[in-house]
Amino acid sequence: MLLKNDIVTLRPLEPTDVDNLYKWENDPAIWEVSYTTLPYSKYALTNYISDSAQRDIYEMRQFRFVIEQNETHTAVGLVDVFDFEPFDMRAAVGISVNEPSVRGKKIATNAMNLLIDYCFNYLHFHQLYARVFSDNAASIALFKSLGFVECGLFKQWHLSADGWKDEAVYQLISKNI
């Protein structure tokens, strides 16, 4: 299944994505927001792609889409749904636009709109939430523009190179249920 609008396509991971995944997951610049502490091997990422292709969200409690820019037909980032709770029909979401050349071109907004529509109207989720460091102005602006509302704050939640950071929780509740 492809999720598509005029700007982006969200598609499942393919074996050909391993090089991009290897580059993106092993970029120390995003390790803090992804809570990564060690680099991933291509072997581990290849197995992850293979394993996730055969299982659905009810089994894995997560899924990941590649964000492909329609204009160039190139992969530019990822959107994730994780921490899925089937009883409560809620999950966390995350996004990373990993190619700097496409930032500021509404890639993230378009990708998240597709993801929200898919989660609420196809999977019938009741709510989505995102956890964002309080100093991440771009992500806060993105989630607020999509209708997410701040509903909590974890004080001094994450130890970074610059000291302790607060982490805010943003929530979007479906209007369908």
Stockholm file with secondary structure:
# STOCKHOLM 1.0

chainA/1-177         MLLKNDIVTLRPLEPTDVDNLYKWENDPAIWEVSYTTLPYSKYALTNYISDSAQRDIYEMRQFRFVIEQNETHTAVGLVDVFDFEPFDMRAAVGISVNEPSVRGKKIATNAMNLLIDYCFNYLHFHQLYARVFSDNAASIALFKSLGFVECGLFKQWHLSADGWKDEAVYQLISKNI
#=GR chainA/1-177 SS CCEECSSEEEEECCGGGHHHHHHHHTCHHHHHHHTCCSCCCHHHHHHHHHHHHTCCHHHHSCEEEEEEETTTTEEEEEEEEEEEETTTTEEEEEEEECCGGGTTSSHHHHHHHHHHHIIIIISCCSEEEEEEETTCHHHHHHHHHTTCEEEEEEEEEEEETTEEEEEEEEEEECSCC
#=GC SS_cons         CCEECSSEEEEECCGGGHHHHHHHHTCHHHHHHHTCCSCCCHHHHHHHHHHHHTCCHHHHSCEEEEEEETTTTEEEEEEEEEEEETTTTEEEEEEEECCGGGTTSSHHHHHHHHHHHIIIIISCCSEEEEEEETTCHHHHHHHHHTTCEEEEEEEEEEEETTEEEEEEEEEEECSCC
//
